[in-house]
């Protein structure tokens, strides 16, 4: 890093201080301001914030590393712009009409308090043990490879800086940073993409792409249907499409830190347009991170760059390909991306704790007090995240694969509960409660088996359960949870019509239906169709 690069980074840190001071001067007078930015954001801010909340160090480190190791196999989880459209077109109207802050709060209205509390606990645990600590962990790796600073200084510094920014800036600060960093991140990543292709091709971008495809061989395909294919064991045939869709639905349509960005929109029209913009942006990470990881592997094979582990692939490209000045600007964009992703988890954790746990037990608490409770919750979350980092680091190279498996165990039950809860009014409150508990319990039982797999005989019943492919098990758990919910609904009381009003597809009021229809335009339909067609074209090309 040249002096110019460090100067640019210094200017960025000064700008962060300016954003925080501006937000503090405005003050957060109520929970809507602090947690949902006053429900006043435009489609541009919403779309940028959704994209920024998704792009974290797991992309800069993990996705690029996956590209270097297994080619296009992980593209299924990134080519999901179409899934974000489902959030904007289908689910946001129900969330917005119910006037909720959190996803557990929505389940409380649709089912009961126990369902809400279960989802809150699941979400908070997953944020602390996976999202917050892992983002800091992989962020430390990226900062070490790019800036050359000690891993612990990078990881702890990232968490502390983001924690302070989130506590003082709230959702408004996060939204502002998202709008600023998104274009920098995208432009910087594509500069690396084209420079990498130019370098690997010996002076031609098209030649570079052909060289990369030749290097990865059969790993250029999305579908691995041949049992003799080395990737078939992990990504079997078209099963990967359905498994990725279940995980994607949980993440894009029900996970608090994504949906909260859409709920910050000032109306349904801006929320939908924001998700359409995010759908377009979500097409980009394959080209921003996955393919550069493949380029890094090809350059390493040519002897032009060197890195010890695949997790260092992207950082090595940044330090090797970019000239002084540009390197500083791109690094600033990446640091901002790490911060907004981590801040999204911090802010959503604070929202969940304050709205779903603290407020019900302190109904007379003032809005100002609730905001301060949210700030204390944020401090607690990033403290716990720091404590968990050494354990994450001890898991070593198994970490990224372990996290994918965890998502496949958490997502099915939550996805089943939300889908049936919105589209089937006959699903009873007890069915939602027990479906979520049993589905999550089965998933965690498999997780325990995975942890102790070395002590389980392969030919035993538990060993055979472990031998089931993780994506097939994800599909099984999804439909198993649905079956449990249908069965319980036969024997338990249904929710009243007053409780269901406006919360399911078939119980919307005429006013709500009219408001939803009035919120979309022909332009929304055309742009959404372009997102879907782009995803389909990608699958056709790499099938």
Secondary structure, 3 states (H helix, E strand, C coil): CCHHHHHHHHHHHHHHHHHHHHHHHHCCCCHHHHHHHHHCECHHHHHHHHHHHHCCHHHHHHHHHHHHHHHHHHHHHCCCHHHHHHHHHHHHHHHHHCCCCCHHHHHHHHCCHHHHHHHHHHHHHHHHHHHHHHHHHHHHHHHHHHHCCCHHHHHHHHHHHHHHHHHHHHHHHHHHHHHHHHHHHHHHHHHHHHHHHHHHCCCCHHHHHHHHHHHHHHHHCCCECCCCCCCCCCCECCHHHHHHHHHHHHHHHHCHHHHHHHHCECCHHHHHHHHHHHHHHHCCHHHHHHHHHHHHHHHHHCCCCCCCCHHHHHHHHHHHHCCCCHHHHHHHHHHHHHHHHHHHHHHHHHHHHHHHHHHHHCCCCCHHHHHHHHHHHHHHHHHHHHHHHHHHHHCHHHHHHHHHHHHHHHHHHHHHHHHHHHHCCCCCHHHHHHHHHHHHHHHHHHHHHHHCHHHCCCCCHHHHHHHCCHHHHHHHHHHHHHHHHHHHHCCCCCCCHHHHCCCCHHHCCHHHHHHHHHCCCHHHHHHHHHHHHHHHHHHHHHC
